[in-house]
């Protein structure tokens, strides 16, 4: 298993109704990525979709992927935190699970990394999840 220093929260910057397939197709067809942007994707109903094994690197934060696990909620269009209650609960459950596996990993939002100029995940992940 690789060393995990960060568990990173993201938003897809899409409508809440976006499908997992459309998001994956965007990464492949527009970004040219072979691997997905996240390890987990949280749908608006709270279902957590496993996209990529955590043993492998994904494309979440440029320069920090080797030691990170990436989780995104579907939504967040135009810089708005529109997480549903189901997504909030699912994110907490997944974060608790991952912190049990990687107790020293820091939970951050994408925006909390050096040089990042976006608001992703459109809320303060450090403050919201500092109790986990």
C-alpha positions as CSV (number, residue, x, y, z in Angstrom):
1,X,0.0,0.0,0.0
2,X,1.3,3.5,-0.8
3,X,1.7,6.1,1.9
4,X,-1.4,8.3,2.2
5,X,-0.9,11.8,3.6
6,X,-4.0,13.5,2.3
7,X,-7.7,12.6,1.9
8,X,-8.9,15.3,-0.5
9,X,-12.5,16.4,-1.0
10,X,-13.6,17.7,-4.4
11,X,-16.7,18.7,-6.3
12,X,-17.4,17.7,-9.9
13,X,-18.6,21.3,-10.8
14,X,-21.6,19.7,-12.6
15,X,-25.3,19.6,-12.0
16,X,-26.4,17.3,-9.1
17,X,-28.1,15.2,-11.8
18,X,-24.9,14.4,-13.7
19,X,-24.3,10.8,-14.3
20,X,-21.2,8.9,-13.3
21,X,-20.8,7.8,-16.9
22,X,-20.8,11.4,-18.2
23,X,-18.2,12.5,-15.7
24,X,-15.9,9.6,-16.6
25,X,-16.4,10.3,-20.3
26,X,-15.4,13.9,-19.8
27,X,-12.2,12.9,-18.1
28,X,-11.4,10.5,-20.9
29,X,-12.6,12.5,-23.9
30,X,-11.8,16.1,-22.9
31,X,-9.0,15.7,-20.4
32,X,-7.4,12.7,-22.1
33,X,-7.0,10.9,-18.8
34,X,-6.7,7.1,-18.6
35,X,-7.2,7.0,-14.8
36,X,-10.2,8.8,-13.2
37,X,-10.0,12.1,-11.3
38,X,-11.1,10.5,-8.0
39,X,-11.2,7.3,-6.1
40,X,-14.8,7.8,-5.0
41,X,-17.7,9.7,-6.3
42,X,-20.8,10.5,-4.2
43,X,-24.1,10.7,-6.1
44,X,-26.9,13.0,-5.0
45,X,-28.7,10.1,-3.3
46,X,-25.7,9.4,-1.2
47,X,-24.5,6.3,-3.1
48,X,-20.7,6.1,-3.0
49,X,-19.3,4.8,-6.3
50,X,-15.8,3.2,-6.2
51,X,-14.0,4.5,-9.3
52,X,-10.4,3.5,-8.7
53,X,-8.6,1.3,-6.2
54,X,-7.0,3.3,-3.4
55,X,-3.8,1.4,-4.0
56,X,-3.5,3.3,-7.3
57,X,-2.9,7.0,-8.0
58,X,-5.7,9.1,-9.5
59,X,-5.7,12.6,-11.0
60,X,-7.1,14.7,-8.2
61,X,-4.5,17.5,-7.4
62,X,-1.6,18.1,-9.6
63,X,1.7,17.3,-7.8
64,X,0.0,15.7,-4.8
65,X,-1.6,12.5,-6.3
66,X,1.1,10.0,-5.2
67,X,0.1,10.3,-1.6
68,X,-3.6,11.2,-1.8
69,X,-7.0,9.6,-1.9
70,X,-9.6,11.7,-3.7
71,X,-13.4,11.8,-3.0
72,X,-15.8,14.0,-4.9
73,X,-19.5,14.8,-4.6
74,X,-21.5,15.2,-7.8
75,X,-22.6,18.9,-7.9
76,X,-21.0,22.1,-7.0
77,X,-21.8,23.8,-10.2
78,X,-20.7,27.5,-10.5
79,X,-18.9,27.5,-7.1
80,X,-22.1,26.6,-5.1
81,X,-22.0,24.1,-2.2
82,X,-25.2,22.2,-3.1
83,X,-24.4,18.9,-1.4
84,X,-27.6,17.0,-0.4
85,X,-28.1,15.7,3.1
86,X,-27.4,12.2,1.7
87,X,-24.1,13.4,0.2
88,X,-23.0,15.0,3.5
89,X,-23.8,11.8,5.4
90,X,-22.0,9.6,2.8
91,X,-18.9,11.8,2.8
92,X,-18.7,11.6,6.6
93,X,-19.0,7.8,6.6
94,X,-16.4,7.5,3.9
95,X,-14.0,9.8,5.6
96,X,-14.4,8.0,8.9
97,X,-13.6,4.7,7.1
98,X,-10.6,6.1,5.4
99,X,-9.2,7.8,8.6
100,X,-9.4,4.4,10.3
101,X,-7.1,3.0,7.5
102,X,-4.9,6.1,7.4
103,X,-5.1,7.8,10.8
104,X,-2.3,10.3,10.0
105,X,-3.8,11.5,6.8
106,X,-5.0,15.1,6.7
107,X,-8.5,15.9,5.3
108,X,-8.3,18.8,2.9
109,X,-10.3,20.4,0.2
110,X,-8.8,20.7,-3.3
111,X,-8.6,24.4,-2.8
112,X,-6.3,24.0,0.3
113,X,-3.3,22.9,-1.8
114,X,-0.5,25.4,-2.9
115,X,-1.1,27.0,-6.2
116,X,-4.7,26.0,-6.5
117,X,-6.9,28.8,-7.8
118,X,-10.3,27.2,-7.6
119,X,-12.9,27.0,-4.8
120,X,-13.3,23.2,-5.0
121,X,-15.1,21.7,-3.1
122,X,-16.9,25.0,-2.5
123,X,-16.8,24.7,1.3
124,X,-14.2,24.6,4.1
125,X,-13.3,20.9,4.3
126,X,-10.6,21.5,7.0
127,X,-13.1,23.1,9.4
128,X,-16.0,20.8,8.6
129,X,-14.1,17.6,9.1
130,X,-11.6,18.5,11.7
131,X,-13.3,16.3,14.3
132,X,-12.8,13.1,12.2
